[in-house]
Amino acid sequence: MKIKAASIVALLLLIPLSLPASIGVKAGLNFANVTNASSINASSQTGFMAGVFMGPPSGRLLGFQSELVFSRQGYDFETNQTTGSVTLDYLLLPQLLTLNFANIVRVQAGFQLSYLLKAKVEGATTDDPATDKILDLFNRLDYGLAGGVEVSPFMGFLAGARLNLSFGNLYKNLSNPPTFFPSINAKNNVFSLYAGYRF
């Protein structure tokens, strides 16, 4: 499974490299939560994102954009036993189709692979797994859709908004779930606002 996932990621990275492309950088804020989490009264958490992207030179109506992004996301929770937060660090690989209007507005939509690098829980009870075993509770590989709008008002500067919707379950199927575990069907849900520069 790991070899197959690595092969897909490598292929997605190599295809854009074989085409004429410009590159850029971007950074911004994440407003993250998880779905199906009413059992723990989950609420949104603010994080950040930063990354690089490449795509065809400006001016084409239809194009693509390939990105590599670090994303800090997660959720806050409240139960009868405790309150706290779950912070998740992901490496995202969005592969997007783009529609370019007047070289100013870009509409983007596509597929996204994500890999969980680190997980941290604050507010866990003594009955929950030890801190050094927290990462074992999560599915490391995630996938879903990404879409948004980007504007380039002048020069190479840009600003945008994007919604990432995951299809993969956040947690593994646990026989003895921790207190911060919402449900087996919990999924990541992230809205991002960002700014950047296209070289």
C-alpha positions as CSV (number, residue, x, y, z in Angstrom):
1,M,0.0,0.0,0.0
2,K,2.8,2.4,0.9
3,I,4.7,1.6,-2.3
4,K,1.5,2.1,-4.4
5,A,0.9,5.5,-2.7
6,A,4.5,6.6,-3.2
7,S,4.3,5.7,-6.9
8,I,1.1,7.8,-7.3
9,V,2.7,10.8,-5.6
10,A,5.9,10.5,-7.7
11,L,3.8,10.3,-10.9
12,L,1.8,13.4,-10.0
13,L,5.0,15.3,-9.3
14,L,6.8,14.2,-12.5
15,I,4.0,15.0,-15.0
16,P,4.0,18.8,-14.3
17,L,7.9,18.9,-14.4
18,S,7.8,17.7,-18.0
19,L,5.7,20.7,-19.1
20,P,6.4,24.4,-19.5
21,A,5.6,26.0,-16.2
22,S,6.1,29.0,-13.9
23,I,6.6,28.6,-10.1
24,G,5.4,30.5,-7.1
25,V,5.1,30.5,-3.3
26,K,2.2,31.1,-1.0
27,A,1.3,31.2,2.7
28,G,-1.8,31.9,4.7
29,L,-4.3,30.8,7.4
30,N,-6.3,27.6,7.8
31,F,-9.7,27.5,9.5
32,A,-10.1,23.7,10.2
33,N,-12.6,21.4,11.7
34,V,-13.8,17.8,11.3
35,T,-17.2,16.4,10.2
36,N,-19.4,14.0,12.2
37,A,-18.0,15.3,15.5
38,S,-21.0,16.3,17.5
39,S,-20.2,13.7,20.1
40,I,-17.2,15.7,21.3
41,N,-18.6,19.2,20.5
42,A,-15.8,19.8,18.1
43,S,-15.2,23.4,17.0
44,S,-12.9,25.0,14.4
45,Q,-9.2,25.6,15.0
46,T,-7.0,28.2,13.3
47,G,-3.7,27.0,11.8
48,F,-1.5,28.0,8.9
49,M,-0.3,26.8,5.6
50,A,2.8,27.4,3.4
51,G,4.0,25.9,0.1
52,V,5.1,26.1,-3.4
53,F,3.2,25.6,-6.7
54,M,3.8,25.4,-10.4
55,G,1.6,25.8,-13.5
56,P,1.7,26.9,-17.1
57,P,2.6,30.5,-17.9
58,S,-0.2,33.0,-17.4
59,G,-2.5,33.8,-20.3
60,R,-3.9,30.3,-21.1
61,L,-7.6,29.8,-20.5
62,L,-7.3,26.2,-19.4
63,G,-4.4,25.0,-17.4
64,F,-3.2,23.0,-14.3
65,Q,-1.5,23.8,-11.0
66,S,0.6,21.3,-9.0
67,E,1.4,22.2,-5.4
68,L,3.3,21.0,-2.4
69,V,2.0,22.5,0.8
70,F,2.6,22.2,4.6
71,S,-0.8,22.5,6.4
72,R,-1.4,22.7,10.1
73,Q,-5.0,21.9,10.9
74,G,-7.1,20.0,13.4
75,Y,-10.0,20.7,15.8
76,D,-10.9,21.7,19.4
77,F,-13.1,19.5,21.5
78,E,-15.1,19.4,24.7
79,T,-16.5,16.4,26.5
80,N,-17.8,15.6,29.9
81,Q,-14.3,14.6,31.0
82,T,-12.1,17.2,29.4
83,T,-11.5,20.0,26.9
84,G,-8.6,20.3,24.5
85,S,-7.4,20.3,21.0
86,V,-6.0,18.0,18.3
87,T,-3.4,19.5,16.1
88,L,-2.4,17.8,12.8
89,D,0.5,18.6,10.5
90,Y,-0.1,17.4,6.9
91,L,1.9,17.5,3.7
92,L,-0.6,18.2,0.9
93,L,-0.2,17.5,-2.8
94,P,-3.1,19.2,-4.7
95,Q,-3.4,18.6,-8.5
96,L,-5.7,21.2,-9.9
97,L,-7.3,22.2,-13.1
98,T,-7.5,26.0,-13.6
99,L,-9.7,28.4,-15.6
100,N,-7.9,31.7,-16.2
101,F,-10.1,34.8,-16.8
102,A,-8.4,37.9,-18.2
103,N,-5.2,36.9,-16.5
104,I,-6.6,38.2,-13.2
105,V,-9.0,35.6,-11.8
106,R,-8.3,31.8,-11.6
107,V,-10.9,29.2,-10.7
108,Q,-9.3,26.0,-9.4
109,A,-10.6,22.5,-8.7
110,G,-9.1,19.1,-8.5
111,F,-7.9,16.1,-6.4
112,Q,-5.7,16.2,-3.3
113,L,-3.5,13.7,-1.6
114,S,-2.4,14.3,2.0
115,Y,0.1,12.7,4.3
116,L,0.0,13.1,8.1
117,L,3.4,14.1,9.4
118,K,2.7,14.8,13.1
119,A,-0.2,14.7,15.5
120,K,-0.5,16.4,18.9
121,V,-3.3,16.2,21.5
122,E,-3.8,18.6,24.4
123,G,-6.4,17.8,27.0
124,A,-6.1,14.0,26.8
125,T,-7.1,12.1,29.9
126,T,-5.1,9.5,31.8
127,D,-7.1,6.8,30.1
128,D,-6.1,7.9,26.6
129,P,-3.1,6.5,24.7
130,A,0.4,7.8,25.6
131,T,1.6,10.9,23.7
132,D,4.2,9.0,21.8
133,K,1.5,6.6,20.5
134,I,-1.0,9.3,19.4
135,L,0.0,9.1,15.7
136,D,-0.8,5.4,15.6
137,L,-4.5,6.3,16.0
138,F,-4.7,8.1,12.7
139,N,-4.8,7.1,9.0
140,R,-1.6,8.6,7.7
141,L,-2.8,8.9,4.1
142,D,-5.8,11.1,3.2
143,Y,-7.5,12.1,0.0
144,G,-10.2,14.4,-1.2
145,L,-11.2,17.4,-3.3
146,A,-9.8,20.9,-3.3
147,G,-11.3,24.0,-5.0
148,G,-11.2,27.8,-4.8
149,V,-10.7,31.1,-6.4
150,E,-7.5,33.1,-6.8
151,V,-6.9,36.7,-8.0
152,S,-3.8,38.4,-9.3
153,P,-4.4,42.2,-9.0
154,F,-0.9,43.2,-10.3
155,M,2.5,42.0,-11.1
156,G,3.0,38.4,-9.8
157,F,1.2,39.0,-6.5
158,L,-1.9,36.8,-5.8
159,A,-4.5,36.2,-3.1
160,G,-6.9,33.3,-2.8
161,A,-9.4,31.2,-0.9
162,R,-9.7,27.5,-1.0
163,L,-11.9,24.7,0.5
164,N,-10.4,21.2,1.1
165,L,-12.8,18.4,1.7
166,S,-11.5,15.0,2.7
167,F,-13.0,11.7,1.7
168,G,-10.8,9.5,3.9
169,N,-11.6,8.8,7.5
170,L,-9.4,10.7,10.0
171,Y,-9.1,7.9,12.5
172,K,-8.5,4.1,12.3
173,N,-11.3,1.7,13.4
174,L,-10.4,1.6,17.1
175,S,-11.8,-0.9,19.6
176,N,-11.1,1.4,22.5
177,P,-11.3,5.0,21.2
178,P,-9.8,7.9,23.2
179,T,-12.0,10.7,24.6
180,F,-11.1,13.1,21.8
181,F,-12.3,10.6,19.1
182,P,-15.4,11.9,17.4
183,S,-16.5,8.9,15.2
184,I,-15.1,6.5,12.7
185,N,-16.5,8.7,9.9
186,A,-14.8,11.9,11.0
187,K,-13.1,13.7,8.1
188,N,-11.0,16.8,7.7
189,N,-12.6,20.0,6.5
190,V,-10.3,23.0,5.9
191,F,-11.0,26.5,4.6
192,S,-7.8,28.5,3.7
193,L,-7.1,32.2,2.9
194,Y,-3.7,32.9,1.5
195,A,-1.4,35.3,-0.4
196,G,1.6,34.6,-2.6
197,Y,3.8,35.5,-5.5
198,R,4.1,33.9,-9.0
199,F,7.6,34.3,-10.5
